[in-house]
Amino acid sequence: SAASRGEIDALTLLFARHPMPIQTRMKILDLIPLDTEISRYEHLLPCFVQGSSSDGNFLLKAENHHSYCFDALQLFSHYCAMQQEEQFPFEVFVDELDKDYLLSNYRCRDQGCDANQSISREEISLWYLRRAIDIHNRTGLILLVRQLTESALSRLSVQILRGTEDNGAVGHVVYLYACAELLNHILVDKMKESFSFDFWTATRELFTTVLEFCSMELSTAVPFILESSNS
């Protein structure tokens, strides 16, 4: 499939032309190779917006570093405008008849969508958490873990400086991001020989512990924390 081959342009075209439940989109995104740079498919990552339709939303970054949240129809319209201004690398629509037909389908779909069927913040958080852990376990690329969890926080409306009181998957994403950020900084400094090998080893073990914690259900995580604090 296009996803398993890392063909992001083809996936962008698929998501732009064919609205689908966000759960389906996440299953397709799971097929993207884990060592793929997050920036290549960041615009396709799932977002949580309270009261949004079951198709979910997309967060796009502009050249001025501002971010824009689009629903599926707005995303298609945005790409159409970029194509007409010759600012898009491929064609989202073939001609005006094709564009009008797709817009009509979008509007009909929106009228039939039930906001009560939208996915929860916890479900989207779990998707990010599982993918981040898979990236680490299968590639060992700490930078990609940090990039994915950072993207997750902006799409889950979490402000890292304020922290979170969420004990579920959202809180785990925050913990994983903070630890990956720390470890990534240490990796850079380690290359400059600013840290000792023992310090690096201790930090790496801490990160492994955080990964283990983030993989647990809450009922298991609490005894794990108590046991770790006493060891």
C-alpha positions as CSV (number, residue, x, y, z in Angstrom):
1,S,0.0,0.0,0.0
2,A,1.0,3.7,-0.4
3,A,1.2,4.0,3.4
4,S,3.5,1.0,3.9
5,R,5.8,2.3,1.1
6,G,5.9,5.7,2.8
7,E,4.2,7.5,-0.1
8,I,3.0,10.5,1.8
9,D,1.8,12.5,-1.2
10,A,-0.5,9.7,-2.2
11,L,-1.8,9.5,1.4
12,T,-2.4,13.2,1.4
13,L,-4.4,12.9,-1.8
14,L,-6.4,10.0,-0.4
15,F,-7.3,11.8,2.8
16,A,-8.1,15.1,0.9
17,R,-10.4,13.5,-1.6
18,H,-12.0,10.7,0.5
19,P,-13.3,11.7,3.9
20,M,-13.2,8.8,6.4
21,P,-13.7,8.2,10.1
22,I,-10.7,9.2,12.1
23,Q,-10.3,5.7,13.4
24,T,-9.8,4.5,9.8
25,R,-7.3,7.3,9.2
26,M,-5.3,6.2,12.2
27,K,-5.2,2.6,11.0
28,I,-3.8,3.7,7.7
29,L,-1.2,6.0,9.4
30,D,-0.1,2.9,11.4
31,L,1.1,1.4,8.2
32,I,3.7,4.2,7.6
33,P,7.2,2.8,8.3
34,L,8.2,3.7,11.9
35,D,11.5,5.3,10.8
36,T,9.7,7.8,8.6
37,E,10.5,11.4,9.6
38,I,7.5,12.8,11.5
39,S,7.6,16.1,9.6
40,R,6.8,14.2,6.4
41,Y,3.3,13.1,7.6
42,E,2.7,15.5,10.5
43,H,-0.1,17.3,8.5
44,L,-2.0,14.0,8.4
45,L,-1.9,13.2,12.2
46,P,-5.2,13.0,14.1
47,C,-6.4,16.0,16.1
48,F,-8.9,16.3,18.9
49,V,-11.4,19.1,18.6
50,Q,-14.4,19.0,21.0
51,G,-17.6,18.4,19.1
52,S,-16.0,17.7,15.8
53,S,-17.4,15.2,13.4
54,S,-16.3,11.5,13.2
55,D,-14.0,12.5,10.3
56,G,-11.7,14.4,12.7
57,N,-9.5,17.4,12.0
58,F,-6.1,18.2,10.5
59,L,-3.6,20.7,11.9
60,L,-1.5,22.4,9.2
61,K,1.5,24.7,9.8
62,A,1.9,27.7,7.5
63,E,5.2,29.4,6.5
64,N,4.6,32.1,9.2
65,H,4.7,29.3,11.8
66,H,1.0,29.7,12.6
67,S,-1.1,26.6,12.8
68,Y,-4.5,26.1,11.2
69,C,-7.1,23.5,12.2
70,F,-9.2,22.2,9.4
71,D,-12.0,19.7,9.2
72,A,-12.1,17.4,6.1
73,L,-14.0,19.8,3.9
74,Q,-11.8,22.8,4.8
75,L,-8.7,20.7,4.1
76,F,-9.9,19.8,0.7
77,S,-10.9,23.4,-0.1
78,H,-7.5,24.6,1.2
79,Y,-5.6,22.2,-1.1
80,C,-7.9,23.2,-4.0
81,A,-7.0,26.9,-3.5
82,M,-3.3,26.0,-3.3
83,Q,-3.5,24.0,-6.5
84,Q,-5.2,26.9,-8.3
85,E,-2.4,29.2,-7.1
86,E,0.1,26.6,-8.4
87,Q,1.5,26.2,-4.9
88,F,0.7,22.4,-4.6
89,P,3.1,19.6,-5.7
90,F,0.2,17.5,-7.2
91,E,-3.4,17.8,-8.3
92,V,-6.1,17.4,-5.7
93,F,-8.8,17.7,-8.4
94,V,-8.8,17.1,-12.1
95,D,-11.1,19.9,-13.3
96,E,-13.9,22.1,-12.0
97,L,-16.5,19.4,-12.5
98,D,-14.4,17.0,-10.4
99,K,-13.9,19.6,-7.7
100,D,-17.6,20.6,-7.6
101,Y,-18.6,16.9,-7.4
102,L,-16.2,16.3,-4.4
103,L,-17.4,19.4,-2.6
104,S,-21.0,18.4,-3.0
105,N,-20.2,14.9,-1.6
106,Y,-18.4,16.6,1.4
107,R,-21.4,18.8,2.1
108,C,-23.8,15.9,1.9
109,R,-21.6,13.8,4.2
110,D,-21.4,16.7,6.7
111,Q,-25.2,16.9,6.9
112,G,-25.3,13.2,7.8
113,C,-22.5,13.3,10.4
114,D,-23.3,13.0,14.1
115,A,-21.0,14.9,16.4
116,N,-21.8,12.4,19.1
117,Q,-20.0,9.8,17.1
118,S,-16.7,11.7,17.3
119,I,-13.7,10.0,18.8
120,S,-12.6,10.8,22.3
121,R,-9.4,12.6,23.4
122,E,-8.3,9.5,25.2
123,E,-8.6,7.3,22.1
124,I,-6.4,9.6,20.1
125,S,-3.9,9.9,22.9
126,L,-3.6,6.1,23.0
127,W,-2.9,6.0,19.3
128,Y,0.0,8.5,19.8
129,L,1.3,6.7,22.8
130,R,1.3,3.3,21.1
131,R,3.0,4.6,18.0
132,A,5.7,6.5,20.0
133,I,6.5,3.3,22.0
134,D,6.6,1.2,18.8
135,I,9.0,3.8,17.2
136,H,11.3,3.4,20.2
137,N,11.1,-0.4,20.5
138,R,11.6,-1.1,16.8
139,T,14.0,1.8,15.7
140,G,15.5,3.2,18.9
141,L,15.2,6.7,17.4
142,I,14.6,9.0,20.4
143,L,14.3,12.0,18.2
144,L,11.3,10.6,16.4
145,V,9.7,9.8,19.7
146,R,10.2,13.4,20.8
147,Q,8.9,14.8,17.5
148,L,5.8,12.6,17.5
149,T,4.8,13.3,21.1
150,E,5.5,17.0,20.6
151,S,3.1,16.9,17.6
152,A,0.6,15.0,19.8
153,L,0.5,17.6,22.5
154,S,-0.4,20.4,20.0
155,R,-3.1,18.2,18.5
156,L,-4.5,17.2,21.9
157,S,-4.6,20.9,23.1
158,V,-2.1,20.2,25.9
159,Q,0.1,23.1,27.1
160,I,3.3,21.4,28.3
161,L,4.3,24.4,30.5
162,R,1.1,24.1,32.5
163,G,1.4,20.4,32.8
164,T,-1.6,18.1,33.0
165,E,-3.7,16.5,35.8
166,D,-4.8,13.7,33.4
167,N,-3.9,10.3,34.7
168,G,-4.8,8.5,31.4
169,A,-3.2,8.3,28.0
170,V,-2.9,12.1,27.7
171,G,-0.8,12.3,30.9
172,H,1.4,9.4,29.6
173,V,2.0,11.3,26.4
174,V,3.1,14.3,28.4
175,Y,5.5,12.2,30.5
176,L,6.9,10.5,27.4
177,Y,7.5,13.8,25.6
178,A,9.3,15.3,28.6
179,C,11.6,12.3,29.0
180,A,12.3,12.1,25.3
181,E,13.1,15.8,25.2
182,L,15.5,15.4,28.1
183,L,17.2,12.3,26.7
184,N,17.5,13.9,23.3
185,H,19.3,16.9,24.8
186,I,21.6,14.6,26.7
187,L,22.3,12.7,23.5
188,V,23.4,15.9,21.8
189,D,25.6,16.9,24.8
190,K,27.0,13.3,25.0
191,M,28.2,13.7,21.4
192,K,30.1,16.8,22.7
193,E,31.4,14.6,25.5
194,S,29.8,16.9,28.1
195,F,28.4,13.9,30.1
196,S,30.0,10.8,31.6
197,F,29.0,7.4,30.4
198,D,27.6,6.5,33.8
199,F,25.3,9.6,33.6
200,W,24.1,8.6,30.2
201,T,23.5,5.0,31.3
202,A,21.4,6.2,34.2
203,T,19.3,8.5,32.0
204,R,18.8,5.8,29.5
205,E,17.5,3.5,32.2
206,L,15.1,6.2,33.4
207,F,13.8,6.6,29.9
208,T,13.2,2.8,29.7
209,T,11.3,3.0,33.0
210,V,9.1,5.8,31.6
211,L,8.4,3.7,28.5
212,E,7.4,0.8,30.7
213,F,5.2,3.0,32.8
214,C,3.5,4.5,29.8
215,S,2.7,1.1,28.4
216,M,0.8,0.1,31.6
217,E,-2.9,0.4,32.5
218,L,-3.4,2.7,35.5
219,S,-4.3,-0.2,37.9
220,T,-0.8,-1.7,37.1
221,A,1.0,1.6,36.9
222,V,0.3,2.7,40.6
223,P,2.0,-0.4,42.2
224,F,4.8,-0.1,39.7
225,I,5.5,3.5,40.8
226,L,5.4,2.5,44.4
227,E,7.7,-0.4,43.8
228,S,10.2,1.7,41.8
229,S,10.3,4.4,44.5
230,N,11.2,1.8,47.1
231,S,14.0,0.2,45.0
